[in-house]
Amino acid sequence: MRTPLITRKGYLQLQNELDHLWRVERPETTKKVTWAASLGDRSENADYQYNKKRLREIDRRIRYLSKSLENLKVVDYSPQQEGKVFFGAWVEIENEDDKVLKLQIVGYDEIFARKDCISIDSPMARALIKKQIDDEAIVRTEAGEFVWLIKSIEYEK
C-alpha cells in the first residue's frame, strides 16, 4: 500500500501532465485516428493501429492521474519540521565508505524520471524519518543493514 502523500510541486506537475494530455495530446491523437480510419482498411493500416494504441495509453494515464489527484494529500512545508527529517525534506547522507547522497523524500508518484529522490515508503526514507543532523540511520533491506549519517536537512519553503 502506498502512502498517498505528495509535495506541492509534484502535485502541480501531475496536474499539468493531466491538463496537457487532455487538452493537447488526446485531441491530436483523436484527429490522427480519424484521419487514418478514413483511409480504408484498418487491419493493415499502421497509422490507425499505432494511434489507436496511443489513444488507449493516453486514456489510461488520464484515468490514473484523475483518480490519483483526487486521493493524494498535498504536504506543504511547516516551520515545525526544521531540524528533523520529514516528508519533503532534502537530506544529505554519508555512509562508512564516504559515499555522499542528497535525496528528497517524496510521494510515490514523484519518483519517476528523477534520480535525486526516494519514496516515503522506501526502507531508506523510513529509516531517515524523524532523525536529526549527525544521527545515524540504519537501513534494513534484503541485501543487509546499511548505516548512513545525516549531514544536512533542508526544506523547500
C-alpha positions in Angstrom: 0.0 0.0 0.0 1.4 3.4 -1.0 1.2 6.4 1.3 -1.0 8.9 -0.5 1.3 12.0 0.1 2.7 14.4 -2.5 4.6 17.7 -2.4 3.0 20.8 -3.8 5.5 20.9 -6.7 4.8 17.2 -7.5 1.0 17.8 -7.4 1.3 20.7 -9.8 3.4 18.6 -12.2 0.8 15.9 -12.2 -2.0 18.4 -12.8 0.0 19.9 -15.7 0.6 16.5 -17.2 -3.2 15.7 -16.9 -4.1 19.0 -18.5 -1.6 18.5 -21.4 -2.8 15.0 -22.1 -6.5 16.1 -22.0 -6.2 19.4 -23.9 -3.3 18.7 -26.4 -2.3 15.1 -26.9 -5.7 13.4 -26.8 -7.3 15.8 -29.4 -4.3 15.5 -31.7 -4.3 11.7 -31.4 -8.0 11.5 -32.0 -7.6 13.5 -35.2 -4.9 11.1 -36.4 -7.1 8.1 -35.6 -10.0 9.7 -37.5 -7.8 10.5 -40.5 -6.2 7.0 -40.5 -9.6 5.4 -40.3 -10.8 7.4 -43.3 -8.1 5.8 -45.5 -10.0 2.5 -45.6 -8.8 -1.0 -44.5 -7.9 -0.6 -40.8 -6.4 -4.1 -40.3 -3.3 -3.2 -42.3 -3.2 0.5 -41.5 -0.1 1.1 -39.3 -1.1 4.8 -38.7 -4.5 3.7 -37.4 -3.2 0.9 -35.2 -0.4 2.9 -33.7 -2.5 6.0 -32.9 -5.4 3.8 -31.6 -2.9 2.2 -29.2 -1.5 5.6 -28.3 -5.1 6.8 -27.6 -5.6 3.9 -25.2 -2.3 4.7 -23.4 -3.4 8.4 -23.1 -6.8 7.5 -21.8 -5.3 5.0 -19.3 -2.9 7.7 -18.0 -5.7 10.3 -17.8 -7.8 7.9 -15.7 -4.8 7.1 -13.4 -3.9 10.8 -12.9 -7.6 11.8 -12.3 -8.0 9.1 -9.7 -4.6 9.8 -8.1 -5.1 13.6 -7.9 -8.4 13.0 -6.0 -6.8 10.8 -3.4 -3.4 12.5 -2.8 -2.8 14.7 0.1 -0.5 17.7 -0.5 2.0 18.2 2.2 3.4 21.7 2.5 6.4 22.9 4.4 5.9 23.7 8.1 8.4 25.6 10.3 7.9 22.8 12.9 9.7 20.4 10.6 13.0 22.3 10.9 15.9 20.2 12.3 14.3 16.8 11.7 13.7 14.7 8.6 10.1 14.6 7.5 8.2 14.3 4.2 9.5 16.7 1.6 13.0 17.1 3.2 16.2 17.3 1.2 18.6 15.1 3.2 22.3 14.8 2.6 23.6 11.5 4.0 27.0 9.8 4.1 27.9 6.1 4.6 31.0 4.4 6.0 32.7 4.4 2.6 32.4 8.3 2.4 29.7 8.0 -0.3 27.5 11.1 -0.1 23.9 11.2 -1.4 21.5 14.2 -1.4 17.9 13.0 -1.7 14.4 14.4 -1.3 11.7 12.3 0.4 8.6 12.5 -1.8 5.5 10.5 -2.7 5.4 7.5 -5.0 4.1 9.4 -8.0 7.1 11.8 -7.9 10.0 9.4 -8.0 9.8 8.5 -11.7 12.2 10.2 -14.1 14.2 11.6 -11.1 17.3 10.2 -9.6 17.5 12.6 -6.7 14.5 11.4 -4.7 13.1 8.5 -2.8 9.6 7.4 -2.0 8.3 7.9 1.5 7.6 4.2 1.5 11.2 3.1 0.8 13.3 1.5 3.5 15.8 4.4 3.3 13.0 7.0 3.9 11.5 5.0 6.8 15.0 4.9 8.4 15.5 8.6 8.0 12.2 9.9 9.2 12.4 11.9 12.5 16.2 11.8 12.5 18.3 14.9 13.1 21.7 16.1 11.8 24.5 13.8 13.0 22.1 11.0 13.7 22.7 7.6 12.2 20.0 5.9 10.2 20.1 2.1 9.9 18.6 1.0 6.7 17.4 -2.6 6.6 17.0 -4.2 3.2 17.1 -7.7 1.8 20.8 -7.0 1.0 21.6 -6.3 4.6 21.9 -3.4 7.0 23.5 -0.1 6.0 24.4 2.8 8.2 24.0 6.4 7.0 25.0 9.5 8.8 22.8 12.6 8.3 24.9 15.6 7.2 22.2 18.2 6.5 18.4 18.7 6.3 16.8 21.3 4.1 13.2 22.1 3.1 11.8 24.0 0.1 9.9 26.9 1.5 
